[in-house]
Amino acid sequence: MKTTVGALKSALSKVQKAVHTSFVTLQGTASALTIHASNGPQGCAKATVAVEDGGDFIALVDGNRLSAVLGGADVSQDCLIKASKDAVRLRFGQANIRFPVSDEEPTLLEDSRWKGATPIGQKVGGAALKAAFERVTPFAARGDVRYFLNGVLMTVRDGRLTLVTTDGFRLARLKTEIAVTDVPDSIIPISIADALGSVLDGASEVQIVTVGDSDSRGVGFRSDNFEVMCPVI
């Protein structure tokens, strides 16, 4: 299959920012390559890239090594991807690099996980959601033993999505113009909030949903080429 170094690098960066894990799963189809990342306590994410001459395969590879290889490459170069049972091979420019396929079970953010999801409002502009998270995440704690501070509280005030963060000393509250329904207050991990603030496409539309019940509830964010689902703190 064929794509560009830039498209592959962008998709990989999105999922690695959302979910901190060493390995990623590459899933190929006739028209797309999807990169999945999963970390049970943190959540899961996927980003999709359009390809030419694609084929069906699923392979778990070292995402950190893949990121390092793509890091200094010219983003405009064509990138050829070929998968076999034991390895995935990338070719671009003068590079021809083999990535062994891990024996561990690949983890996919499958569409079935979105079944039963409840939208909390209409789709919202990626630019508006991106700007909202960028404004409040600097005030959140990171690595605090008070785990509930290491996130962003999503709540509803007067029918509008309101975001709240604190590090125990400072507190930020932002009432957005994003119309949402009345849903239970949810604290999402700061890693997910940071990713939403940095990788959302301003031109895209995002659907925010809640999934699961009170004992295992989660929040999902879904656009055309990027999806993330996370448990609430």
ZIGIDA-V73047 format. One record per pair of residues at least 24 apart in sequence whose C-alpha atoms are under 10 Angstrom apart, sorted by sequence separation. I is the first residue (numbers start at 1). J is the second residue. D is the distance in whole Angstrom. If there is no record, write none. Layout:
{{I;J;D} {I;J;D}}
This chain:
{{11;35;7} {12;36;9} {18;42;9} {19;43;7} {20;44;9} {29;53;9} {30;54;4} {31;55;8} {32;56;9} {33;57;9} {34;58;10} {35;59;10} {36;60;9} {59;83;8} {66;90;9} {140;164;9} {141;165;8} {144;168;9} {156;180;7} {157;181;10} {158;182;9} {163;187;9} {186;210;9} {201;225;9} {8;33;9} {11;36;9} {12;37;9} {18;43;8} {19;44;6} {29;54;6} {30;55;5} {31;56;10} {33;58;10} {35;60;10} {57;82;10} {58;83;9} {59;84;9} {139;164;9} {140;165;5} {141;166;6} {142;167;8} {155;180;9} {156;181;8} {157;182;9} {165;190;9} {196;221;9} {200;225;10} {201;226;9} {8;34;9} {18;44;8} {19;45;7} {28;54;7} {29;55;5} {30;56;7} {37;63;9} {55;81;10} {57;83;7} {58;84;10} {59;85;8} {61;87;8} {69;95;9} {137;163;9} {139;165;6} {140;166;5} {141;167;4} {155;181;10} {156;182;6} {183;209;10} {184;210;9} {200;226;8} {1;28;8} {8;35;9} {18;45;7} {19;46;10} {28;55;6} {29;56;4} {30;57;10} {53;80;10} {54;81;9} {55;82;9} {56;83;9} {57;84;8} {58;85;9} {59;86;9} {60;87;9} {61;88;8} {136;163;7} {137;164;9} {138;165;8} {139;166;6} {140;167;5} {141;168;8} {155;182;8} {156;183;7} {183;210;8} {199;226;9} {200;227;10} {1;29;9} {16;44;10} {17;45;10} {18;46;9} {27;55;9} {28;56;5} {29;57;7} {35;63;10} {51;79;10} {52;80;10} {54;82;9} {55;83;9} {57;85;9} {59;87;8} {60;88;9} {69;97;8} {135;163;9} {136;164;7} {137;165;7} {138;166;9} {139;167;6} {140;168;9} {141;169;10} {155;183;7} {156;184;8} {180;208;9} {1;30;8} {2;31;10} {3;32;9} {15;44;8} {16;45;8} {27;56;7} {28;57;5} {29;58;9} {51;80;10} {59;88;8} {132;161;10} {136;165;6} {137;166;9} {138;167;9} {139;168;9} {140;169;10} {141;170;10} {154;183;9} {155;184;7} {156;185;8} {192;221;10} {1;31;9} {2;32;10} {3;33;9} {15;45;6} {16;46;9} {27;57;6} {28;58;6} {51;81;10} {58;88;10} {132;162;9} {133;163;8} {136;166;9} {139;169;9} {140;170;8} {154;184;9} {155;185;5} {184;214;9} {188;218;8} {1;32;9} {2;33;9} {14;45;8} {15;46;6} {26;57;8} {27;58;4} {28;59;9} {57;88;10} {66;97;9} {132;163;8} {133;164;10} {139;170;7} {140;171;8} {154;185;6} {155;186;7} {186;217;9} {187;218;10} {188;219;8} {1;33;9} {14;46;8} {15;47;6} {26;58;6} {27;59;7} {66;98;10} {129;161;10} {133;165;10} {139;171;7} {140;172;8} {153;185;7} {154;186;5} {155;187;9} {186;218;8} {187;219;9} {188;220;10} {196;228;9} {14;47;7} {25;58;7} {26;59;5} {27;60;9} {66;99;8} {139;172;6} {153;186;6} {154;187;6} {184;217;10} {186;219;8} {195;228;10} {12;46;9} {13;47;9} {25;59;6} {26;60;6} {65;99;8} {138;172;9} {139;173;10} {152;186;8} {153;187;4} {154;188;8} {11;46;8} {12;47;7} {24;59;8} {25;60;4} {26;61;7} {136;171;9} {137;172;9} {151;186;10} {152;187;5} {153;188;7} {11;47;5} {12;48;9} {24;60;6} {25;61;6} {63;99;10} {136;172;6} {151;187;6} {152;188;5} {153;189;9} {192;228;8} {10;47;9} {11;48;7} {12;49;10} {23;60;7} {24;61;6} {25;62;9} {26;63;10} {62;99;7} {135;172;9} {136;173;7} {150;187;9} {151;188;5} {152;189;7} {153;190;10} {192;229;9} {10;48;10} {11;49;7} {23;61;6} {24;62;6} {25;63;8} {61;99;7} {62;100;8} {121;159;10} {135;173;9} {136;174;7} {149;187;9} {150;188;8} {151;189;4} {152;190;6} {192;230;8} {8;47;9} {10;49;9} {22;61;9} {23;62;5} {24;63;5} {60;99;9} {61;100;7} {62;101;8} {121;160;10} {135;174;8} {148;187;7} {150;189;6} {151;190;4} {152;191;10} {8;48;9} {9;49;10} {22;62;6} {23;63;5} {24;64;9} {59;99;10} {60;100;9} {61;101;5} {62;102;8} {121;161;10} {148;188;9} {149;189;9} {150;190;6} {151;191;8} {152;192;9} {7;48;9} {8;49;7} {21;62;9} {22;63;6} {23;64;7} {59;100;9} {60;101;6} {61;102;6} {120;161;10} {133;174;9} {148;189;9} {149;190;9} {150;191;9} {151;192;8} {152;193;7} {188;229;10} {189;230;8} {7;49;6} {8;50;10} {21;63;8} {22;64;6} {23;65;9} {24;66;9} {59;101;6} {60;102;5} {61;103;9} {132;174;7} {147;189;9} {151;193;7} {152;194;10} {188;230;7} {189;231;8} {7;50;8} {8;51;10} {21;64;8} {22;65;9} {23;66;9} {58;101;9} {59;102;7} {60;103;8} {61;104;10} {132;175;9} {151;194;9} {188;231;7} {189;232;7} {7;51;10} {59;103;9} {60;104;7} {132;176;7} {187;231;9} {188;232;5} {189;233;7} {4;49;9} {59;104;10} {60;105;8} {61;106;9} {131;176;10} {132;177;10} {186;231;9} {187;232;5} {188;233;6} {3;49;8} {4;50;10} {59;105;9} {60;106;5} {132;178;10} {186;232;6} {187;233;5} {3;50;7} {4;51;9} {16;63;8} {59;106;7} {60;107;8} {129;176;9} {142;189;10} {143;190;10} {185;232;9} {186;233;7} {2;50;9} {3;51;5} {15;63;10} {16;64;9} {33;81;10} {58;106;8} {59;107;10} {128;176;8} {129;177;10} {142;190;7} {1;50;10} {2;51;5} {3;52;7} {58;107;10} {128;177;8} {129;178;8} {141;190;8} {142;191;9} {1;51;6} {2;52;5} {3;53;9} {13;63;10} {58;108;9} {128;178;8} {140;190;7} {1;52;6} {2;53;6} {3;54;10} {12;63;8} {16;67;9} {1;53;5} {2;54;7} {12;64;10} {138;190;10} {1;54;4} {28;81;10} {124;177;10} {125;178;9} {137;190;7} {140;193;10} {1;55;7} {12;66;9} {13;67;8} {28;82;10} {124;178;7} {137;191;10} {1;56;10} {12;67;7} {28;83;9} {123;178;9} {124;179;9} {122;178;9} {123;179;10} {124;180;10} {137;193;7} {138;194;9} {9;66;9} {10;67;10} {26;83;10} {121;178;9} {122;179;8} {123;180;10} {133;190;10} {136;193;9} {137;194;7} {8;66;10} {9;67;7} {12;70;10} {121;179;6} {122;180;7} {136;194;10} {8;67;9} {9;68;10} {120;179;9} {121;180;4} {122;181;9} {133;192;10} {134;193;8} {9;69;10} {10;70;10} {120;180;5} {121;181;6} {133;193;6} {134;194;7} {137;197;8} {9;70;6} {119;180;9} {120;181;5} {121;182;9} {132;193;10} {133;194;7} {134;195;10} {136;197;10} {8;70;8} {9;71;8} {26;88;9} {46;108;8} {47;109;10} {119;181;9} {120;182;8} {121;183;10} {133;195;9} {134;196;8} {135;197;9} {44;107;9} {45;108;9} {46;109;7} {120;183;7} {130;193;9} {133;196;7} {134;197;5} {6;70;8} {9;73;9} {44;108;8} {45;109;6} {46;110;9} {119;183;10} {130;194;9} {132;196;9} {133;197;5} {134;198;8} {5;70;7} {6;71;10} {10;75;9} {44;109;7} {45;110;10} {118;183;10} {130;195;9} {131;196;9} {132;197;8} {133;198;9} {154;219;10} {5;71;9} {9;75;8} {43;109;10} {130;196;6} {131;197;7} {6;73;9} {8;75;9} {129;196;8} {130;197;5} {131;198;9} {5;73;7} {6;74;8} {7;75;8} {38;106;9} {39;107;9} {129;197;8} {130;198;7} {5;74;7} {6;75;4} {7;76;9} {37;106;9} {38;107;7} {128;197;10} {130;199;8} {131;200;10} {4;74;9} {5;75;5} {6;76;6} {7;77;10} {36;106;9} {37;107;7} {38;108;8} {126;196;9} {127;197;9} {130;200;6} {4;75;7} {5;76;6} {6;77;8} {7;78;10} {8;79;8} {36;107;7} {37;108;8} {38;109;8} {126;197;10} {129;200;8} {130;201;8} {131;202;9} {4;76;6} {5;77;6} {6;78;9} {7;79;9} {36;108;6} {37;109;8} {128;200;10} {129;201;10} {130;202;7} {3;76;10} {4;77;6} {5;78;6} {6;79;9} {35;108;9} {36;109;7} {126;199;10} {127;200;7} {129;202;9} {3;77;9} {4;78;4} {5;79;5} {34;108;9} {35;109;9} {36;110;9} {126;200;6} {127;201;7} {128;202;8} {3;78;6} {4;79;5} {5;80;9} {26;101;10} {34;109;10} {125;200;10} {126;201;6} {127;202;4} {128;203;10} {2;78;7} {3;79;5} {4;80;8} {25;101;9} {125;201;9} {126;202;5} {127;203;7} {129;205;9} {2;79;6} {3;80;7} {25;102;10} {125;202;7} {126;203;6} {127;204;8} {128;205;10} {129;206;8} {1;79;8} {2;80;5} {3;81;8} {24;102;10} {125;203;7} {126;204;5} {127;205;9} {128;206;10} {154;232;10} {1;80;6} {2;81;6} {23;102;9} {27;106;10} {125;204;6} {126;205;5} {127;206;10} {153;232;9} {1;81;5} {2;82;9} {25;105;9} {26;106;9} {124;204;9} {125;205;5} {126;206;6} {152;232;10} {153;233;9} {1;82;7} {23;104;10} {25;106;6} {26;107;10} {27;108;8} {123;204;10} {124;205;5} {125;206;6} {126;207;9} {151;232;9} {152;233;9} {1;83;9} {24;106;8} {25;107;7} {26;108;9} {123;205;6} {124;206;5} {125;207;9} {151;233;8} {23;106;9} {24;107;8} {25;108;7} {122;205;10} {123;206;5} {124;207;7} {150;233;9} {23;107;10} {24;108;9} {25;109;10} {122;206;9} {123;207;5} {124;208;8} {148;232;10} {149;233;9} {5;90;10} {122;207;7} {123;208;7} {148;233;6} {5;91;10} {121;207;8} {122;208;8} {123;209;10} {147;233;8} {5;92;8} {120;207;8} {121;208;7} {122;209;10} {2;90;10} {4;92;9} {5;93;10} {119;207;7} {120;208;6} {121;209;8} {1;90;10} {2;91;10} {3;92;10} {118;207;10} {119;208;6} {120;209;6} {118;208;8} {119;209;4} {120;210;7} {117;208;9} {118;209;5} {119;210;6} {117;209;6} {118;210;5} {119;211;9} {116;209;10} {117;210;6} {118;211;6} {116;210;9} {117;211;5} {118;212;9} {114;209;9} {116;211;7} {117;212;7} {114;210;9} {115;211;8} {116;212;8} {114;211;7} {115;212;10} {126;223;8} {113;211;8} {114;212;10} {123;221;10} {125;223;10} {113;212;10} {120;219;10} {123;222;9} {124;223;10} {119;219;10} {123;223;9} {117;218;9} {118;219;10} {119;220;9} {117;219;9} {118;220;10} {119;221;10} {117;220;8} {114;220;8} {113;220;10} {114;222;10} {114;229;9} {113;229;9} {109;227;8} {109;228;8} {109;229;8} {43;188;10} {42;188;9} {43;189;9} {42;189;7} {45;192;9} {41;189;10} {42;190;10} {43;191;10} {44;192;10} {42;191;8} {43;192;8} {42;192;8} {18;189;10} {20;191;8} {18;190;9} {19;191;7} {20;192;10} {18;191;6} {19;192;7} {17;191;7} {18;192;5} {16;191;10} {17;192;8} {18;193;8} {43;218;9} {45;220;9} {50;225;9} {17;193;10} {18;194;8} {19;195;9} {43;219;10} {44;220;10} {45;221;9} {46;222;10} {47;223;9} {48;224;8} {49;225;7} {15;192;10} {17;194;8} {18;195;5} {43;220;10} {45;222;10} {47;224;9} {48;225;5} {49;226;10} {17;195;5} {18;196;8} {47;225;5} {48;226;7} {16;195;9} {17;196;9} {46;225;8} {47;226;4} {48;227;9} {15;195;8} {18;198;10} {46;226;6} {47;227;6} {14;195;7} {17;198;9} {18;199;9} {45;226;7} {46;227;5} {47;228;9} {13;195;10} {14;196;9} {17;199;8} {45;227;5} {46;228;6} {44;227;8} {45;228;4} {46;229;9} {14;198;8} {15;199;9} {44;228;6} {45;229;6} {14;199;6} {43;228;7} {44;229;5} {45;230;8} {13;199;8} {14;200;9} {43;229;6} {44;230;6} {42;229;9} {43;230;4} {44;231;9} {11;199;9} {42;230;6} {43;231;6} {10;199;9} {41;230;8} {42;231;7} {43;232;9} {38;228;10} {40;230;9} {41;231;7} {42;232;9} {34;225;9} {35;226;10} {36;227;9} {37;228;9} {38;229;10} {39;230;9} {40;231;9} {41;232;10} {42;233;10} {34;226;9} {36;228;10} {38;230;10} {41;233;10} {18;227;10} {19;228;9} {18;228;7} {19;229;10} {15;226;8} {18;229;9} {19;230;9} {14;226;8} {15;227;9} {18;230;10} {14;227;9} {15;228;8} {11;225;9} {14;228;10} {11;226;8}}
